[in-house]
Every structure is written in structure tokens, then in C-alpha cells.
Amino acid sequence: MILVVDNYDSFTYNLVQYLSEMGQKLTVLRNDQFTLDEIERLSPERIVLSPGPGTPEEAGLTVEVVRRFAGRVPILGVCLGHQAIGYAFGAEVVRAPRLMHGKTSPIHHDGKGLFTGIPSPFQATRYHSLILRKETLPACIQITATTDQGEVMGIRHRDYPIEGVQFHPEAILTQHGKELLWNFLAGAPANAEARPPERVHPPAARPASPVAPTGAAPEQGSPAVVDAVRKATTGMDLTRSEAAALMHAIMTGEATPAQTAALLTALKMKGERVDEITGFTEAMRSHAIPVRPQRPDLVDTCGTGGDGTGTFNISTAAAFVVAGAGLGVAKHGNRSVSSPCGSADVLEALGINLKMTPDRVAQAIDEIGVGFLFAQAFHPAMKNVASVRRELGIRTIFNILGPLANPAGAPAQLLGVFHPALTEILARVLANLGIRRAFVVHGHGGLDEISTTGETLVSEVRDGDVHSYRIDPTALGFRPPHPDELKGRDAKGNAEILLRVLDGEPGARRDIVVLNAAVALVAGGKAPDLETGVALAQESIDSGAARAKLEALRRVSHQ
């Protein structure tokens, strides 16, 4: 029997479900509803300490369970349970330098114990604001896993069968979570180099999982996708976690092309909901190659495309203006799909190398203030859906996911959309994803930009709240141009237009770039209001700072 100490957390249900699927007999007790003597009488074979709110000191008898049964019963701690193990042996629990709630991180580990047979790094979901302070860990506790920043993500007792993980193996977006739990059940030794051949009470057949590790898909594809198609075709909405699991099945190739096409079509016919888009985005982010700049003042200027207006690359030009004004820009973009020239096309025409490594992109953002994240290079798992999208020939949820899945995790964003109904929907998705401030916009004339030809519909995200209104360009001093003045050409022609704008050429093209840059500067906290943002954008161009950022990126991209 396995005892699960429930620290009053919903993730306890996930742990219990996973362990039950593995054929385990479980007893679940709340952390303040038992005595240590009662646990003695239960005589558990293993003990799992669940996640939970608060600190170890506030977690009932959790810490005392560690102290009483250390060396006698194998113990696994998850999140708060992990912190309780460290605290029980004398380590300090402190506020984490970065708050991580529903975000994924690569986890690097030693390949032993819980991590036997699991690749390093792997992506894991984190929900915590506290962390073990590594400098206070006693000699009997060793660090088994860390983040890229060196934060403690796993610990192991040197003498006793006790391990803890700060992340959530039971979360839907954690890769290899079930394998980790299997290793705990199997008692994988810390010096093991390969997975033990035996399992503890293995079930007759291991159930299929929508979060199975990447590998060859079974011939029948994903049962979870089949179930989701049934739900969607009857008008039922998917939950956020269901959507994330389905996206994972698509990204790993577990879903067959026919299943993927059916799901995308069913969702489009039903209408994609906020939670569904959120779940898809979370999974897409977890499969992206991360870019990790150090500067915190990042903004992305990216649109969905597909507006059919044929304008020049407004948001790309605005990115350099924003960078010239002193705000960090993690510009996410791709080649053209529905227009003559995408952001990647125009940047390539300007002489920028699109094949920069993630580390080089992060370095460019930190050192010169702007970097380009080429979607094709940073979302390799999208290859599993490319042919399906091409053959379907219709807009699907993937047409709106790209701008939501910036691999650098920019906390601020200017996001243009091709349809006015999407402004509030995607704003609420960004709020769900923890974006600090964003402006989701649909401009007059159908632009996926802030427009100068007329009013722009805006849904603004600010600290989790969403409110919608309109921006009138004439109130900020801009003359409404004829739409033809904003038309673009091919990549070479658009590159020439962008250079003329950055060199200060007056007119309608400069005006629309300045207005979009102003909104991005407000989103990123560089400007307190649009009037100040406009002034900063004008100065960025007139001083030559914006053009200098382009030249710096061109130079750095070839180093």
C-alpha cells in the first residue's frame, strides 16, 4: 500500500490517478487528519508527499512524516512535498527568484534514481513561488536536478530512499512524468545506469496515455484524439488540460494525419474556445526550443497574418523602432503564408541570418536589444502537422497559435489579429498564460496592426484583466492615409520600404510604424501612455537609433 499525504492541493488527484493506473493500492490522508502512530499501524510500503499551498511549516504533519519514517519507508515529495523533505533535514525554503505558475522549464538531471532512463534535459511543468535554497542543503542531501539557471529541481538523500522534485511529474505537460513515478515504485537505485527490469505490482497492460513520451506512434494513433473529435462534433468544448494533451499527441506524431485533420476541422466548425486555445498554446510552448535572454523588459510585435490587405512589414519595422527606444524585443515571426512577404522574408532580404542558434538569439537580445526568433527553427515539432494544414487548405487553430507561442516567453506583447472577434478571445488566452501586459488589435480595413486609416479595436491585458476599447489615430495627430499608401511588395521591395522608414522618410508608412511602436512601448512599460510612446518612437527614428538596431542585428547574426 502507498500512503499519499494530501497537502490540500488539486494536483493530488492527478498523482492518485497516475498511481492507480499503475496498479497501486492507495490510502490518501489529509496532512492534518492523522497521527504518526496511525501511519505506523498502516505500515505503508511507500509514502508520497503531495504538492500544496504555503510552506512546509504550514503543511500539517508532512515534515514530521519525513522525520519519523526516513530510512524506514521510501518517500517521494512533489513540489511542497519536496520542500518538506529539504526542510526536515535542515534546508531553508525561500522565495524563488522567478515565480513559476503553469510554466514549463527544461530540467537537467543526473540520470539516477527517479531519473533513471529519462533523457536530460526534459520539459517539466512548474507551479511554485518558493524554492529550496541550495546553499543551506545539508551534506546528507544531494542535488539531482536543476533548471538552466541552477535552481534546485530535485534532491536525494545520500543514505535513505528519499527523493523530491520541485516540478510536477503528474502535470499533463511534463514529459516522462509517469516514467519518473515508475522509477519510484521500482525503487530505482541512485547508482542505476538503466531501468530495472521489474516493476512493483505492474498492471496487466499499461494504459495508453495522451502524454506518452515522444516516439513511434501506435498504428491506431491516439484514442484521446478520437474521443475529442467525438466531443467537438457534438458541440462539446474541451477543457484546457484536454486541449494540451491533444496538442502533445499532435506534436509528437502520436496522432495520425487523419485524426489531426478531423480534430482541426471539428474544432473550427464548433468554434475554438479560450481554454482550448490556451491548452494548445501551452503544449506548443512546451515543445518549442527555448530562448532564454536575461533582460526582463521584453516585448514581441507579432501578428497572425492572414488579413489579406497586402501591407508592408509594419510590425517588423516597429520592432526596430521599439528597440531603438530602449526596450528589449524578442521578435517572433515566420515566412509568408498568406502575403507576398513575411517577417522572415524581409529580414533575410535585409541581410540578416535566420539560422542563429538559441543562445546567439538570446545574446543578441541581451547585448543589442533585439533578436529574431524564426518560427520554423524554434518550433520543430510543427513538422508533424505541416502537411495536414497544407492539404486541408482552411484556417484552423494553428493560424492563431504562432503569435501566442514566443519561445522567449516575452511578458509583454502587441498582437495583431485578422478578425475583430479574435481580439478579446486571444487577450483572455494571453491572460491565462500569465502575460503581464498586451494589446490584441484589429485595425480599420481589416489590418492585423494598429491602423492609421481609421479606428482600431483593442483588447488590452493588464495584470490578468481584459478590457476592450478603440484607438482613434486622429486623436494622436495622424492623418488618415489612403490604403494604397501602405501597400507592400515582394521581400526586396519591402526591405527598401523598411529602410526608408528607419532612415526617417516622412509619410503614411512612417506614421503607421510609429503608432504601432508606441503601443508596443506602452505594453513593455517604456512609455506610460500613447502620447509618450509616439514621442519616443519618433525620437528612435530621428536619432538614427532604430536604424542602428537593424545594422547591429545584421552584424551580430553573422558572427
N, C-alpha and C positions, 0 to 999 in steps of 0.2 A: 504494500500500500504506500502511496505517495501522499504526504501531507502538503497541502498548499495553504500557506498563510496569506490570507487575503487582506491587503492593506487598503481596503475600501477604494478599489480602482476598477474601472470598466475593463481594463486590459486583462484582469484576472480571468474573465470569461474566455478570452482568446487563448490564454495559457491552458485553461482547463479543457477547452475544445481540442487543442492540439494534442495534449497528453492523452485525452480519451481516445482520439483517433489512433493513437499508438498502442492501444490495448491496455492502458494502465488503469488500475483501480485507485480512485482518488478520494481523499477526505479534505474538504475545504472548510477552514475555520477563520473567522474574522480575528484580527490581531488583538482584540480586547475581549474575546468571548471564550477563552480557555485559560487553563493554568498549565504551568510546565509539568506538573505531575500528571495531568490528564494526557499530555503528549507522551510522557513516559509509558503510560498504560496502553496507548495506541500502538506504540512500537513501530513507527514508520520506517520503511526501507530507505526512503529519501525524503528530503524536505525542499520545497520550492518557496522562496520568499517573493511575493508579487510586487509589481510597481505600486505606486500610490502617491498621494499628495503629501506635502510637508517634509519634515526632516526625520531622520532615524529616531531622534528623541521623542517624536510625536507619534511613532508607529506602534503603539501598544507594547506588546511583549516581543516584538520582532527581534530586537537586539539581544534580548535575554535568551531567545531560542538559539541564536548563534552561539552564545557563550556556553549554554548548557550542553548543546549537542555537538559542538566542534570536536572532530576526531572520532566521533561515535557514529554519526549518520552523515552521508554525503549531502551537501547543501548547495543549492543554486540560488543566487539572488539576482533579480532583474530590476534595473533602474533603482528605485528606493531600496529594494532588497539588496542590491549590490552595494549601495552606500551604507546600509546597515551592517554588512559584513566588515567593510573597512572601518567603520566607526567602532564596532565591537572589539576590534584589535588595536584601537588607539589612533586611527587616522582622523583628520579633520574633514568635515564636509563644509564646503564654502560655495559662495555664489559663482556660477560658471561665467567665464569671460564673454561667452556668447549664449544667448537664450535660444534653445532649440526645441521648437514645438511643432511636431509633424513634419520635420525636415529630415532628409537623408544625408548621410555622410559616408565617405569611404572609410572602412575600418581595416587597419593594419594589425596583424596578429602573429603569434609565434608558431602557429600550426600544431599546437599540442593541446591535450585535454579537450575542452569544449570545441576547439578549433581544428581538431584532427580531420584531415581530408577536405578542408574547406579552403578555397583559394584566398589569397591575400593580395590586394585588398578586396573587400566586397562591400556592397551598399547596405546600410542599415538605417532604420528609422529611429529617430531620437525625439523624446519628449521630456525635457528636463531643464531646470534653471539652476540646479545645484550639481556639484561635482566633487569627487574626492581630490583633495589637494595632494599631489604626488610627493611633495617634499616631506609630508608627515606620515607616509606609509611606513609601518614598522618593518623590520628586517624579515619577519616571517611571511610578509605579503609581497608577492612579485607582480609586476605589471605584465599583463598578457596581451593587451590590445590598446591601440591609441588611434586618434584621428591624425589627419595631416598636420594639425597644429600641436600634436603631442599631448592632447587631453586624454586622461585615463578613461578608457572604454572597457577594460577588462582586468580582473585581478584573480589571483590564485594563491591559496595558502601553500607554503612550501612543504608542509608535512601532512596536512589533513586534506581529505577530498572535499574541498570547499572552493567554489568559483563564483564570480559575479560578473555581470555585464551591464554597462550603463545604458546601452541601447535596448531595443525591443525585438527579440527574436520572434515573438508572436505577432508582430505587426505585418500587415499584408505586403508592404513594400520592402521588407527586409529580405534580402537574398539569403538562402541557406539557413533560414531560421529553424526549420524542422530538423535539418541535419545537426545543428548545434544541440537541440534538445535530445535527439537520438544519442549523441555522444555523452550527454549527462546520464541518460538512462543506462547506457552501456558501460559507464564508468571508465571512459577512455583515459588511460594513464597519461600523466603530464609528459612522459618521455616517449609517448607513442609516435611513430612516424607514419602509420597507416591506420585506417579504420578497423576496429576489432571486427572479427567475422560474426560474432554473436550479438544479438540484441536481447534486452531484458523484456520478457513476455511479448515477443513480436506478434502482431496481429497476423491472421491467416493471409490477408492480402492488404498491402499498404494502399490506402485510398488515394485516388487521383487528386491532384492539387492544382488549383489555378495559379499557385505561386511556386511551382516546381522549378528547380534550378535550370538554367539555360542548357539546352542540349537537344538531341534529336527528338522531334515531336512524335508521339504515337500516331499510328496511321489513322486513327479515328479522330484526331485533332483534339480540341478542347471541349469536354462536356459542359463546362461553365459557359462557354460562348453559345452553345446550342440553347441552354436554358435562358440566357439573356435575350437571344433572338425571340424566343417564345414570349417572354415578358414584354419586350418592346413592341412586338407586332400586335399585342392586345392592348397597347396603350399604357402599360405599366412603366413607371420610372425606375431606374436603377439607383441604388444607394451609392454614395461616394466610394466606399470600400469595394463594392462590386465592380464599379467602373474601373477602379485602379487595378483590380485583379484581371479584368478583361484586357486592359491595355497591356499589362505584363504578358499575358498569353499571346497577344499580337506581336509585341516587341521581341519576344524570344523565339517566335516561329512555332509556338505550340499550337496556335490556331491555324487551321488550313486557310488557303486563299478564299475558298468558297465561304467558309464561316466568317472570315473577316468582312468580305463583301456584303454578306447578309446582315451582319451586325451594323455596319456603317449605314446601309440603306434603311434598315428598320429604325435606327435612331433618328435619321434625317426625316423620315416620314412621321415619326412621333413628335419630333422636336426635342433637341438636346437641352437638358436642364442644367442649372447651375452646379448641383452636386455631381452630375455625370461629367461635365467638363472639368470640374475640379479634380475628380479622381483620375481621369485620363491624363491631365496635366501632371499630377503628382508622379504617376508612373513614368511618364515621358521624361520628366526631370531626373528620375532615379536612374534611367538608362542612358542619360547624356554623359559625355565626357566632361567632368567639371573643370571650370576655370576659376582660380582662387586668387584674385588680386587682394592686396592688403588694405587698400584705401576703402573706407566705408561709404564715401559720398558718391555712389554710383547711380547713374540713370541710364535707361535704354530708350531709344527712339525707334520704334518699330511698328509696322502696320501689317494688317492681314493681307493687303493687296486685294486684287480681285474687284477693284471699284470700276474698272473699265474706262477710266477717264483719260488715260494716256499722259499724265503729267510727268514732269521730270522728277528726279530723285530728291524730293523735298526733305524727307526725314534724314537721309544720308547727309545732305548738306547741313541740315540743322545740327547734326551730331558734332561736326567740327566747330560750329559756332558755339555750341554749349561747352565743348572742351576748351575753346579759346577764352571763354568767360570764367574758367577755373573749376568747373565741375567735372568729375570723372565720368567717362562714357564707356559703357560696355555695349557696343552696337551689335545687335544680333540681326542676321539677315541671310538671304539666300539668292540664288539666281532667279531670273524671271520665270514665272509660270504663266501669268495672265497678262503681262505687259511687255513692251519691247525691251525693257531694261530693268533688272533687279539691282538691289544694292551691291551684291557681289559682282555683278557685271560692270557697273560703273566704277567701282573701286579697282577692279582689275584693269580697266581701261586707263585709270589714273596711275597705274604702275605699282599698285600695292599687291604684295604677295599674299595670296589667300591661304597658303599652306603653312602658316605659322603654328607651332606646337602650342598646347595649352599653357605651358609655362612661359613661353615667349609672349603670348597674348596677355597673360596676367602681368608680366613685366612691363609691357607697353602701356597698359592701363595705369600702372603704378608710377612709371617714370615719365611718360609724356602726356598722360591724361586721357588717352583714347585707344581703344582696341576693337578689332572686328572679329566677331565670332561667327565663322562661316558655318551655317546650319548643316550642310552636307558633311562637314568634317567632324562636328561635335555631336551629331545625332546618328551614329552609325546603325543603330537598331531600326531606323526608319526604312532600311532596305527591305525589311520584311513586309512592308505594306506598299512600297512604291508601285509595284506592278498592278496591284489591286486598284489603287487610286487612279492610275493611268487608264486602266481598262473600264472602270466604272464611268469616268467622264462626267461626274457630277460633283458639286460641292458636298463635302462631308465635314464631320467634326474636325478632321485634320487641317482644314483650311483656316481654322481659328486657333489651333493649338500652338503653332510655331512661336508667335509673339509672347505666349504665356510661359514658355519653357526656356528662358535665358539661362545658359549653363553657368553664368557668373552669379546668378541669383541677385541681380540688381534690385535694391529695395525701393526704387522709385522708377516710374515709367510714364512715357507718353505713348499711348497705343491707339492707332487709328484702325477703324473697322469699316467694312464695305456696306453695312446695313444699319440703319438707325436703331433697330430693335436690339442690336448686339451691345450697345453701349452700357446699359445697366446690367445686362447679363454678365458680360466679361468683367465689369467693375466688381460685381459680387464674387466672381471667381477669384479675382486678384485679392480681394479682402479675405477670402477663405485661405488663400495661400500665404497670407501674412505680409503682403506688400504694404510698406509704410504709407506711401502716397502715390497716387497715379491719376492720370486723366485719360479716360477712354473716350474717343472723339469720333464723330461722323460729321464731315463738313458739307456745306451747301454745294449742290451739284453732284453729290454722291461721293465726294472725296473721302479717302481714309486718312485724312490730315485735318488740321485746323485750316479752315478756308478763309480766303480774303474776298471771295466773290459774294458772300452772304454769311448768314449766321451759322455757327457750328453747335451741334448738340453735344453736350459734355456730361459724362457721369464721373464724378470725382470721388476717389477713395482717399479717406484720411483717417488713419488710426482705426481702421475697421468699419467706419461708417461710410455710407454711399449717399450722395445727393446729386441730383441732375439739374442742369440749367443750360443756358445758351450764351455763347460768346459772340458779341457783335464787333466785327473788326473796325467798323467806322468809329466806334466809341474810343478806340485806341489810336485813331488818326490814320487809318489805312484806307486808301482809295480802292473801291471795288474794281478789279480789272475785268477785261473780257476773258472768258475761259481759255481762249486760244493763246493768250499770253503766257499761260502756264504749261503749254504742251511740251512734251519731251520728244526725243528722237531715239536713235539707237544708242548703244553704250558709248561709242566715241563722241556722238553729239551731246549726250547728257553729261559726259565728263567735261566738255568745253563749257556747257552751261554752268556746271557746278563751280568751275574755276572762275568764271566771270563773276558769279555771285560772291565768292570768297574774296575776290580782288576788289569788291566794292561797287560793282556796276549797279546803278540805281534802277528801279523799276519794279514791276509786279513780281518777278521771281525773287528778288531780294526781300520784298515785303513779306511774302508768304513764308520764306525761310526764317526771317526774324521773328514772326509771330509764333511759329512752331517752336523755335528755340526758346522763346520767352516762356512758353507754357512748360517746357521741359526744365527750365531753370527754376521755376516755381515748384515743380514736382520734386526736384532734388534738393530744395531748401536753400538754393543760392540766392533766390530773389523772393522777397516777402509778398509781392503782388505782380500782376501782369505788367503794369506800367514800368516798374523797376526792371522786370525781365526784358522788356523791349529795349530799354536803355542799355542794359548790359549786353544784349545781343548785337545792337548797333555798334557799340564800342568794340566788341570782339572782332567784328568785320573791319571797321575803320582803322583799328590799330594794327591790323595785319596778324593778330593772334590766331584767328580762325584758320587762315591760310597756312600759318606756321605749323599748326597741329597736323594738317594734311601732309605737309612736307616731312614732318617728324615721323609720322606713321609710315610713309613711303620708305624712308631711310631705315627705320628700325625693322620693318618687315623683311628686309633683305640681309640683315646681319646674321 
